[in-house]
Amino acid sequence: MTTIRLIVGLGNPGPEYQKTRHNAGFWLVDELASDYKQHFRAEGKFFAEIARASLSDGADLWLAKPMTFMNLSGQAVVALARFYKILPNEILVVHDELDLPPGCARFKQGGGHGGHNGLKDIIAKLGTPDFWRLRLGIGHPGERTEVVNYVLKKPRAEEQDAIDQAMIAALAVLPQAIAGDMAGAMKQLHTAAK
C-alpha cells in the first residue's frame, strides 16, 4: 500500500493571482496546512513554500506551493522528491481542472496533462505521468482562446461557493488517501462531490 508523502498545490505566487481560478491548488494546500496547524515557509532550494506535518504513524507529510509560476512547477516537485527520496506514486498534485464543473473534485493517477502547463512541466521534469492528481473543477469558458484569460480571473461568487464545497469534500477524504487507501477515498469523494 503506497502512502502519500508529498502534496503539491499548483498556483502562481503573488497577491494579484491569489484569488484566481488557476490558484485552486494553493487554496486547498493552505486549508490542509491549517488543518495540520502548520505554516508555510519559503525554501529557496526547493523553489517553493513548504510545510511539514507529522502523521499519526510518525511519518512526515510534506506540503508544497511552488513559487516558480505555474509553467515551471516541476522544478519544485523534482527538487523535493529527490531530496526526500519520494517516488512519483507517493506524490499528490492538487490543481484546477477545466474539464470538471465547479463543485466537482476527482482523484486520478497518471494520464496526460490536458493542456495544463503546471502538469505538463511536472510530467516533463519527473519523467513520468504516474503521480496522483486531485482535480478541482473550475469549469470551462467554452472557447479555447478564452482559457488563459479565464483561469487568471476570479471565479464568480456561486462558482467560488461550489469550489469551496468541493474542497471541503476533498479535505474530508484526504487523510484516507494519504494513508494509502486511495480506492476508498476516491469512492467516497466521487460519490460526494458531483
N, C-alpha and C positions, 0 to 999 in steps of 0.2 A: 504494500500500500504506500503510495507516494504522498508525502505531505507537501504543503506549500510553504516555502521558506522565504520567498521574496514577492511582495505585491507592489507593482509599479503603477501609479496613476499617471495617465498621459494628459498633458495640457501645455500651455505656454506661460512662461513666467511674466510677471509684471502686472500692475493693477489694471491696466487697460484691457487685459484679457480675462481677468479673474471671473467675471460673470458670463463669459461667452460659452456657447454650446460645446466648443472644442475642449473646454476645461472640465467636462463632466468627470473625467478620471481623477483629476485633482480633488474635486468636491468629495468623491467617495473616500479616497485615502485620508483626507482631512478628518472626515467623520470617524473613520476607523481608528486613526491615531488618538482622537478624542476618547473613543470607547475604551482604548487601552491606557488612557491617561498619559500619553506620550506627546512630545513636542518635536516638530521637525527642526533640524539644524542643517545649515549649509555645509556641504562636504565637498571641497574642490576636487579631490582626487576621484570622486565618483560622478562629477558633473551633475550633482543632484542635491536636493534637500532630503535627508534621511531621518528615520526614527526607528528605534528598536523596541520591540515588545517581547516580553518573556511569556511564553505559553505555559499552560498548566503542567505540561510534561517536562518543563525546564528548557525546551528548545527556544532558540531565538527566531523571531519573525521580523524580517526587515521590511520597512515601508519606504518607498522612494517616490519623489516627484522630480523627474529630470528637469534641469534648468537650462537646457540647450536649445530650447524651442522644439516644437513637435517633430520637424523633419530630421532631427539628429538624436531622437530619443534612444536609439540603440547604443549610443556611446555610454550612457549611464547604466543601462541594463547589463552590458557586457562587462563594464568595469566592476560592478557589484558581484555579478555571477562568478567572474574569475577570482576575485579577491576572497570571497566566502565559499568558493567551490560549490556553487549552486547549479544544479542541472536544469536544462530547459523545461522539463516537465515538473519542476519544483517552483516555476515562476508563473505568477498570475498577473496579466496586464489588464488594467481597467481602462476602457476607452469609450468615447462617444461613438454611436453607431447610426449611420444614416438610414440603413435598411430596416430599422426597427422603429415603431412609433414611440413617442414619449410615453412613459409609463410601463415600458416593456424592458426587461433585463434578462439576459441569457448568458449561460456559460457555454464555452466551446473550447475544444483543444485542436490546435493545428488549423490548417486551411490557409487560404490566401489572405491578402491584405485589403481586398475590396476597395482599393484606391486610397486607403487611409495612410497618409505619409509617415505617421508615427510607427504603425505596424510594419510598413514597408522597410523602414530603416532597422527596426529590431530584427526582422527576419534576415535581412542582409548581413547585419553585424554578428548575430548569433550563428548564422549559417544553417538555421533550421526554423521551420514554422511551428514546431511541435511544443510550444509553450501554451499555457492556458490563457484564455481571454474571458473577461467579464464585460459583455457588450451592453452599454446603457443607451437605450433608444433615444434619439433626438428628432427622429422624423427626417424627411427629405423635402427640399424646397420644390421638387417637381421638375426642375430644369438642371441639367448637369452644369451648365455655365454659371448657375447661381450658387453652387455648392460652397465655394471659398467664402463668398460674402455671407452665406447662411451660417456656417459653422463659427464665424468670427463675430456673430451678433448674439445678444442676449435672447434666451427663449421668451416667448410671450408668457404672461402670468399663469395661464392654465397649463401650458406646456411645462413650466417650471414645477408646478404642483405635481404633475404626473411623473416627472423625472424624480422629484423628491420621494414620492411614494415607491417608485421602483428601487431607489437606493435603500430605503428602509427595508424593503423585502429582501434585497441582496445582502445587506448587512446582517439580517437575521439568520441567514443560512451560511454566511462566511465561516464561522467557527467550524462548522461541519466540513466545509470544503478544505479549509486549512489543515484539518486533522486527517485528511486523506479520503473522506467519504464523498468524493465528487459526485458519484452517481446519485446518492441520497440528496445532496444539496441541489443538484440540477433538477431532480424530480420535484422537490419542494418549491424551488424558485419558478420553474417553468409552469407549474400549476397555479402559483400565487400571482405572479406578475404577468398578466396577459398583454 
